Amino acid sequence: MSAKILLVEDEEKLARFVELELVHEGYEVTKSGNGREALDLAIAGSFDLILLDIMLPGLNGLEVLRRLQKEKEIPVILLTARDAVMDKVAGLDAGAVDYITKPFAIEELLARIRVALKLHAPKMLREAGAVEEGILTWGELRLDERRHRVSYAGHEIFLTNREFLMLKTLLENRDIVMTRDTLLNQVCGYDFAGETNIVDVYIRYLRSKIDDVFGVKMIRTVRGVGYVIQSEEDR
C-alpha cells in the first residue's frame, strides 16, 4: 500500500512539480493551496505524511500545524522559503518532524520523506499490533534486540557485540548514510582512541556473514562518506 501525502503549497508551479515527483515515486498525493482547507483535509482524511508550507493564504502553516496537533498525530515536514533559525525552532516546537528550506533539491525532499515515514511507521504498526517491540527487519533478516540474536530466513547469524551494534545502527537509520565517525561513536563510544578504518573492518565482517552467505547486497558503500542500508524498494 502506497503512502498518502497531503501537499500544502500555494505556489502552483512548485506544487505541481513536487506532486509529479511524488506520484512518480508511488505516493498518493492530495494538494491544497489554502491553510484553512488543508486543515480540514488533514483532519477529515487519513494521510501518512503532510508537506506543509508556512506562508499560506487562509491560515499560515504554523497555525495549521498547531491546530492539527490537537486533533491527530501525523508527521509533518515544513516547506518554507524562510531560513531564519527562529522560524525553524517555531516549526519544530509546534510539532513538525522536519524542515526543509526552499529552494530544495527534490532528491533531498524525497529522502526526508522516506526517513519521516519510516521513523513513524513502527509506532503506527505497533498500535495495530503488527510489529514486535525490539525487532528490526530487512527482507528475511531479523534482528532481535532483546535476545541479542540475528537470523536470516530462520538461520541464526553469530555476531560479536560490536558487529551487532553496527548492524543495529544501520538498520535503525535505514536510507540515511552513516559516516564512519558516527558509526564509530555508536559502536565503540566517543572515548575510543582508534582510527575510523575500524568501521570498515566491522562492515567487512558483516558482509562476510550476511551478504556473502545469503547472496544479498544489504550494506552499500557511499564512497568518501560511509555506509547505508537502503529500504528494499529503493535498492
C-alpha positions in Angstrom: 0.0 0.0 0.0 1.4 3.4 -1.0 1.7 6.2 1.5 -0.8 9.0 1.3 0.7 12.5 1.3 -1.1 15.8 1.7 0.9 18.5 -0.1 0.1 22.0 1.1 1.7 24.6 -1.1 0.3 27.8 -2.7 3.0 28.2 -5.4 1.2 26.3 -8.2 4.3 25.6 -10.3 6.2 24.2 -7.3 3.2 22.3 -6.1 2.7 20.7 -9.5 6.4 19.8 -9.8 6.5 18.2 -6.3 3.2 16.4 -7.0 4.6 14.8 -10.2 7.7 13.7 -8.5 5.8 12.2 -5.6 3.4 10.3 -7.9 6.4 9.1 -9.9 7.8 7.6 -6.6 4.5 5.8 -6.0 2.9 8.1 -3.4 -0.8 9.0 -3.4 -1.0 12.9 -3.4 -3.7 15.3 -2.4 -2.9 19.0 -3.0 -4.1 22.2 -1.3 -3.0 25.8 -1.6 -5.0 27.2 1.3 -4.2 26.7 5.0 -7.8 26.5 6.2 -8.8 24.0 3.5 -5.6 22.0 4.2 -6.5 21.8 7.9 -10.0 20.4 7.1 -8.5 17.9 4.7 -5.9 16.7 7.2 -8.4 16.2 10.0 -11.0 14.5 7.8 -8.6 12.4 5.8 -6.2 9.6 6.6 -2.8 10.8 5.5 0.6 9.2 6.3 2.5 12.5 6.0 2.0 16.2 5.3 4.3 18.5 3.4 3.3 22.0 4.7 4.3 25.4 3.5 4.5 28.1 6.2 3.3 31.1 4.1 -0.2 30.2 3.1 -3.4 32.1 2.5 -6.4 31.5 4.8 -4.3 30.2 7.7 -0.5 30.1 8.0 1.3 26.8 8.2 2.4 27.1 11.8 -1.2 27.7 12.9 -2.3 24.8 10.8 0.3 22.6 12.5 -0.7 23.8 16.0 -4.3 23.1 15.4 -3.7 19.7 13.7 -1.5 18.5 16.6 -4.6 18.8 18.9 -6.6 16.5 16.6 -4.2 14.0 15.1 -0.6 12.7 15.2 0.7 12.9 11.6 4.3 13.5 10.7 4.7 17.0 9.1 7.6 18.3 7.1 7.6 22.1 6.7 8.4 23.7 3.4 9.3 27.3 3.5 11.4 30.0 1.9 12.4 31.3 5.2 15.8 30.2 6.7 15.8 32.1 10.0 16.7 29.9 13.0 13.6 31.1 14.9 11.3 30.0 12.1 12.9 26.6 12.2 12.6 26.4 16.0 9.0 27.6 15.9 8.1 24.9 13.4 9.8 22.1 15.3 8.3 23.3 18.6 4.9 23.3 17.0 5.3 19.6 16.2 7.0 19.3 12.8 9.3 16.3 12.4 11.5 18.0 9.8 12.1 21.3 8.0 13.4 22.0 4.5 14.1 25.4 3.1 13.2 26.4 -0.5 14.7 26.1 -3.0 15.5 22.5 -2.3 16.7 19.5 -4.4 13.8 17.1 -5.0 16.2 14.2 -4.1 16.7 15.7 -0.6 13.0 16.1 -0.1 12.3 12.5 -1.2 15.0 11.3 1.2 13.5 13.2 4.1 10.0 11.9 3.3 11.3 8.3 3.3 13.0 8.9 6.7 10.0 10.5 8.2 7.6 7.7 7.1 10.0 5.0 8.4 10.6 6.7 11.7 6.8 7.0 12.4 5.7 3.7 10.8 6.9 1.5 13.7 4.7 3.3 16.2 1.6 3.2 14.0 2.2 -0.5 13.2 2.8 -1.3 16.9 -0.5 0.3 17.7 -2.1 -2.0 15.2 -0.3 -5.0 16.8 1.7 -5.7 13.6 5.3 -5.2 14.9 7.1 -6.7 17.8 8.9 -4.4 20.2 12.7 -4.5 19.7 12.6 -6.3 16.3 14.3 -4.8 13.2 13.9 -6.5 9.9 15.2 -6.2 6.3 13.8 -8.7 3.9 14.3 -12.1 5.6 16.9 -10.6 8.0 15.6 -10.3 11.6 17.5 -8.6 14.4 16.1 -9.2 17.9 17.5 -6.5 20.2 16.2 -8.0 23.4 17.6 -11.5 22.8 20.7 -10.2 21.0 20.1 -12.5 18.1 20.2 -12.1 14.3 18.9 -14.5 11.8 18.3 -14.7 8.1 15.4 -16.9 6.8 15.5 -18.7 10.1 19.2 -19.3 10.0 21.0 -17.8 13.0 23.9 -15.5 12.4 26.5 -15.3 15.1 27.8 -11.7 15.6 30.2 -10.1 18.1 28.8 -7.4 20.2 30.3 -4.6 18.0 29.1 -6.3 14.8 25.6 -6.5 16.4 25.7 -2.8 17.3 26.9 -1.8 13.8 24.1 -3.7 12.1 21.5 -2.4 14.6 22.7 1.2 14.0 22.5 0.8 10.2 19.0 -0.8 10.4 17.7 1.9 12.7 18.9 4.6 10.3 17.8 2.9 7.1 18.2 5.2 4.0 20.4 7.5 5.9 24.1 7.5 5.0 26.0 7.0 8.3 29.5 8.4 8.3 32.4 6.4 9.7 32.7 8.8 12.6 29.1 8.4 13.5 29.3 4.6 13.3 32.5 4.6 15.3 30.9 6.6 18.1 27.8 4.5 18.1 29.7 1.2 18.2 32.9 2.0 20.1 31.9 5.0 22.2 33.1 8.6 22.0 36.2 8.0 24.0 37.5 5.4 21.6 41.1 6.3 20.5 41.3 4.1 17.4 41.0 5.1 13.8 37.8 5.2 11.8 39.0 2.4 9.5 38.0 0.0 12.2 34.5 0.6 10.9 35.5 -0.7 7.5 36.7 -3.9 9.3 33.4 -4.5 11.0 31.5 -3.8 7.8 33.6 -6.4 6.1 32.9 -8.9 8.8 29.1 -8.2 8.5 29.2 -8.7 4.7 31.1 -11.9 5.1 28.5 -13.3 7.5 25.4 -11.9 5.8 25.8 -10.7 2.2 28.3 -13.4 1.1 26.5 -16.2 2.8 22.9 -15.4 1.7 23.7 -13.8 -1.6 22.3 -10.3 -0.8 23.7 -6.8 -1.0 22.4 -5.3 2.2 25.1 -2.8 3.1 26.0 -0.2 0.5 29.2 1.8 0.5 28.9 5.6 -0.2 32.4 6.4 -1.4 34.1 9.0 0.7 31.2 9.2 3.2 30.3 5.9 4.9 27.7 3.2 4.7 23.9 2.8 4.3 21.3 0.1 4.4 18.6 1.0 1.8 15.0 0.0 2.0 14.3 -3.0 -0.2 12.1 -1.0 -2.5 14.9 1.6 -3.0 17.6 -0.9 -3.9 
